Amino acid sequence: MSKQHPIIAVTGSSGAGTTTVKKAFEHIFHRQNLNPVVVEGDSFHRYDRKEMKKKVRQAQKERRNFSHFGFEANILKDLENMFKTYGKKGYCNRRYYLHSEEEAEPFGQKPGEFTPWEEAGKGSDLMLYEGLHGAVRNEKHDIDIASNADLKIGVVPIVNLEWIQKIHRDTAQRGYKPEDVTDTILRRMRDYVGVITPQFSNTDINFQRVSLVDTSNPFISRDIPTSDESMVVIRFRDYQALDIDFPYLCSMLKDSFMSRRNTIVVPGGKMQLAMEVILHPIIEKMINSKGK
C-alpha cells in the first residue's frame, strides 16, 4: 500500500457487472480532475484464447479442474508484483487482452490475443484495477494481492443473477452459444468457490445486486432483471475507518435503509449514484493524503 501512489482494486467474477463501478469511477475522476492508470485483470491470464482452449481440452481428458478463475491459468504473482511496483514508483507494465474484433482491430491483432507489454502510469494520480483477482490472498500459492491495494471493492450479484448477466453478455457481445456459456460456468465452479468467493471477505466495500423477480432457472431466462427489479446491498468491512456517514447516505439515496449496522440497502436504479456518493469522499481523502 502507498499513500503516494494509491491503488483501487475492483474485483468480481465474469459477468458480475464491474463495468458499472468503472463508470462511477470515471465520473469521480472527472470531477476531481484525476489522471488514473487503468489495468484490466484479463491481461494477467496466462494463455491467449487459442492456447487456453487446448489447455481446457487437455484438463478435461485428465479429469482435472482448470479455468480462468484458477491459479494455474493466471500469472497472479506478476499481478501482485505489478501492484507493488506501482505502489513504490507510480508506474508499471501493462498489456491488454483483446476480447473482440472491435477491440483487436486498432492493434492489428486477432481477438483472444494479448497486446505487447508497455510501460504505463507515469504522471498518474492513482491506479484502478478491474478484474477477477484484485483481492486474492492465498498462503498455499504465496499470493497476497489484497495487501497491496489501498481500497478494495467487490461487485457480487447473487449467483443466479450473475449467471444470467454472463450468459446474456457472452452470447450477445462475444458470439458464444448459450450451451457453451453454461459449460464454462460449470467448469469454473470449483475455482469460483475456492478462488473468487474468498476475496469478498478481504474487500472494503461489497456491492451485491439482488433480484426482486424470479431467477430460479438462470439458464432459460430471456432477459436480465432491470434496475427497477432489484435492490443493491452495500456492506462495509470497517465503516469507521472509511468514515461512512449512514444518516447522510440514507438522506441522499431515496428509499434506502440500513439492514445491519454496517450495511445499507438501496434501490437498484440508484446503484451508480450510491457508488459515486460513497466513493467520492473516500477517494478525495486518499488523494489529499498524498500531500501529507
C-alpha positions in Angstrom: 0.0 0.0 0.0 1.2 3.5 -0.8 -0.1 7.0 0.1 1.9 8.5 -2.8 0.7 6.0 -5.4 -2.7 4.6 -4.3 -4.3 1.5 -5.8 -8.0 0.8 -6.1 -9.0 -2.8 -6.9 -12.4 -3.6 -8.2 -13.0 -7.3 -8.2 -15.8 -9.5 -9.4 -16.3 -12.7 -11.4 -17.1 -12.7 -15.1 -20.5 -11.1 -15.8 -20.7 -9.6 -12.3 -21.2 -6.1 -13.5 -17.8 -4.4 -12.7 -18.4 -2.1 -15.7 -21.0 -0.1 -13.7 -18.4 0.5 -11.0 -15.9 1.5 -13.7 -18.3 4.2 -15.0 -18.9 5.5 -11.4 -15.1 5.9 -11.1 -14.8 7.7 -14.4 -17.3 10.3 -13.2 -15.5 10.7 -9.9 -12.1 11.0 -11.6 -13.5 13.6 -14.0 -15.0 15.7 -11.2 -11.8 15.6 -9.2 -9.6 16.1 -12.2 -7.7 13.0 -11.6 -5.5 11.0 -14.1 -5.7 7.3 -13.4 -3.9 4.4 -15.0 -6.4 1.6 -15.7 -5.3 -2.0 -15.6 -7.6 -4.8 -16.8 -7.4 -8.1 -14.9 -7.8 -10.2 -18.1 -4.4 -9.1 -19.2 -3.0 -11.4 -16.4 -4.3 -14.5 -17.9 -1.5 -17.0 -18.6 -2.7 -18.1 -22.0 -4.3 -16.5 -25.1 -7.7 -17.8 -26.3 -6.3 -20.4 -28.7 -3.8 -21.8 -26.1 -6.5 -21.7 -23.4 -8.8 -23.9 -25.4 -6.0 -26.5 -25.8 -5.4 -26.4 -22.0 -9.1 -26.8 -21.2 -9.4 -29.8 -23.5 -6.3 -31.4 -22.0 -7.6 -30.9 -18.5 -10.9 -32.4 -19.4 -9.2 -35.5 -20.8 -7.3 -35.8 -17.5 -10.5 -35.1 -15.5 -8.7 -32.2 -13.9 -10.1 -28.8 -12.8 -8.9 -25.9 -15.0 -10.5 -22.5 -15.6 -9.8 -18.7 -16.0 -10.7 -18.3 -12.3 -7.9 -20.5 -11.0 -4.3 -20.0 -10.1 -2.9 -22.2 -12.9 -4.5 -20.2 -15.7 -3.3 -16.8 -14.5 0.0 -15.1 -13.7 -1.1 -13.8 -10.3 2.4 -13.4 -8.9 3.0 -10.9 -11.7 -0.2 -9.1 -10.8 1.0 -8.9 -7.2 4.4 -7.6 -8.3 2.7 -5.0 -10.6 0.7 -3.7 -7.6 4.0 -3.4 -5.6 5.8 -1.7 -8.4 3.1 0.9 -8.9 2.9 1.5 -5.2 6.6 2.2 -5.0 7.3 4.0 -8.3 3.9 5.3 -9.6 4.2 3.4 -12.9 4.1 -0.2 -14.1 4.0 -2.6 -17.1 0.6 -3.1 -18.7 -0.9 -5.0 -21.6 -4.5 -5.7 -22.9 -6.4 -8.9 -23.6 -8.4 -8.4 -26.8 -11.9 -9.9 -26.3 -13.5 -9.0 -29.7 -12.7 -7.9 -33.2 -13.7 -4.4 -32.3 -11.0 -4.3 -29.6 -8.4 -6.1 -31.7 -8.7 -4.0 -34.9 -6.8 -0.9 -33.6 -3.9 -3.1 -32.7 -3.8 -5.1 -35.9 -4.3 -8.3 -34.0 -6.8 -11.1 -33.6 -9.5 -11.5 -30.9 -8.2 -13.5 -28.0 -4.6 -12.3 -28.2 -2.6 -10.1 -25.9 -1.0 -6.8 -26.8 2.7 -6.4 -26.0 3.6 -5.2 -22.5 4.2 -1.5 -22.3 5.2 0.9 -19.6 2.2 2.9 -18.3 1.2 5.2 -15.4 3.9 7.8 -15.3 2.3 11.0 -14.1 -0.9 9.2 -13.0 -2.6 10.1 -9.7 -3.7 6.5 -8.9 -4.3 3.1 -10.3 -7.7 1.5 -11.0 -7.6 -2.3 -11.4 -10.8 -4.0 -12.6 -10.9 -7.8 -12.9 -11.2 -11.2 -11.3 -8.4 -11.3 -8.8 -8.0 -7.9 -7.2 -8.3 -9.1 -3.6 -6.8 -12.6 -3.7 -4.9 -13.8 -0.7 -3.7 -17.4 -0.6 -0.9 -18.8 1.6 -0.6 -22.1 -0.3 0.2 -20.3 -3.6 2.2 -17.5 -1.8 -0.1 -14.8 -3.3 -1.1 -11.7 -1.5 -2.6 -9.2 -3.9 -5.1 -7.8 -1.4 -2.5 -6.3 1.0 -1.1 -4.2 -1.9 -4.4 -2.4 -2.7 -5.5 0.7 -0.7 -9.2 0.3 -1.5 -10.8 -3.0 -2.4 -14.3 -3.1 -3.9 -16.3 -6.3 -4.6 -19.1 -6.5 -7.1 -21.1 -9.5 -6.2 -24.6 -10.1 -7.6 -26.5 -13.1 -6.2 -25.2 -16.0 -8.2 -28.2 -16.7 -10.4 -28.3 -13.1 -11.4 -24.6 -13.2 -12.1 -25.1 -16.2 -14.4 -27.9 -14.5 -16.3 -25.8 -11.4 -16.9 -22.8 -13.6 -18.1 -25.0 -15.7 -20.4 -26.6 -12.6 -22.0 -23.2 -10.8 -22.3 -21.3 -13.7 -23.8 -24.0 -14.6 -26.3 -24.9 -11.0 -27.4 -21.4 -9.4 -27.3 -18.9 -12.2 -27.8 -20.8 -14.6 -30.1 -20.9 -17.7 -27.8 -23.8 -20.2 -27.8 -25.8 -20.4 -24.6 -24.8 -24.0 -24.0 -21.1 -23.1 -24.3 -21.5 -20.4 -21.7 -23.3 -22.9 -19.4 -20.4 -25.4 -19.8 -18.0 -22.6 -18.9 -20.0 -21.7 -15.7 -19.9 -25.4 -14.7 -16.2 -25.9 -15.4 -15.4 -22.8 -13.3 -17.4 -23.7 -10.3 -14.7 -25.2 -8.2 -12.4 -22.2 -8.8 -15.4 -19.8 -8.2 -15.8 -21.3 -4.7 -12.1 -21.6 -4.0 -10.6 -18.5 -5.5 -13.2 -15.9 -6.4 -15.6 -16.0 -3.4 -13.0 -15.8 -0.6 -11.9 -12.4 -1.9 -15.1 -10.8 -0.8 -14.1 -11.3 2.8 -11.0 -9.1 2.0 -12.8 -6.3 0.2 -13.5 -3.0 2.0 -16.9 -2.5 0.3 -19.2 -5.0 -1.4 -22.0 -4.1 -3.8 -24.4 -7.0 -4.1 -27.3 -6.7 -6.5 -30.3 -8.8 -5.5 -33.1 -9.5 -7.9 -36.7 -8.9 -6.9 -38.1 -11.2 -9.7 -37.8 -14.9 -10.2 -34.4 -16.1 -11.3 -34.7 -19.7 -10.2 -33.6 -21.0 -13.5 -31.0 -18.6 -14.9 -30.2 -20.9 -17.9 -33.6 -20.2 -19.5 -34.0 -16.6 -18.6 -34.8 -14.4 -21.6 -33.8 -11.1 -20.2 -31.7 -9.6 -17.4 -33.8 -8.2 -14.5 -33.8 -4.4 -14.8 -32.5 -2.0 -12.2 -36.1 -1.3 -11.0 -36.5 -5.1 -10.4 -33.6 -5.2 -8.0 -32.0 -3.9 -4.8 -28.3 -3.4 -4.0 -26.9 -4.5 -0.7 -23.8 -2.5 0.3 -21.6 -3.8 3.0 -18.7 -2.0 4.6 -16.0 -4.2 6.3 -14.8 -1.3 8.5 -17.2 1.6 8.1 -15.5 3.6 10.9 -12.1 3.5 9.1 -13.8 4.7 5.9 -15.7 7.4 7.9 -19.1 6.3 6.5 -22.0 8.6 7.5 -25.0 6.3 7.2 -27.7 9.0 8.1 -26.3 11.2 5.3 -26.3 8.3 2.8 -30.0 7.4 3.7 -30.9 11.0 3.2 -29.2 11.2 -0.2 -30.4 7.9 -1.5 -34.2 7.9 -1.5 -35.9 4.7 -0.3 -32.6 3.3 1.1 -32.4 1.8 4.6 -29.9 0.1 6.9 -30.3 -3.7 7.3 -27.3 -4.1 9.7 -25.0 -1.7 11.5 -22.5 -1.9 8.6 -24.9 -2.4 5.7 -27.2 -0.2 3.6 -29.7 -1.3 1.0 -30.5 1.0 -1.9 -32.9 0.6 -4.9 -31.2 -1.0 -7.9 -31.7 2.1 -10.1 -29.6 4.1 -7.7 -26.6 1.7 -7.7 -24.3 4.0 -9.7 -25.4 7.1 -7.7 -24.7 5.2 -4.5 -21.3 4.3 -5.7 -20.5 7.9 -6.5 -21.9 9.3 -3.3 -20.0 6.7 -1.2 -16.7 6.6 -3.1 -16.2 10.3 -3.9 -15.2 11.4 -0.4 -13.1 8.3 0.1 -11.0 8.9 -3.0 -10.8 12.6 -2.2 -9.4 11.8 1.2 -7.0 9.3 -0.4 -5.7 11.9 -2.8 -5.4 14.6 -0.1 -3.3 12.2 2.0 -0.7 12.1 -0.8 0.5 15.6 0.0 1.0 14.9 3.7 
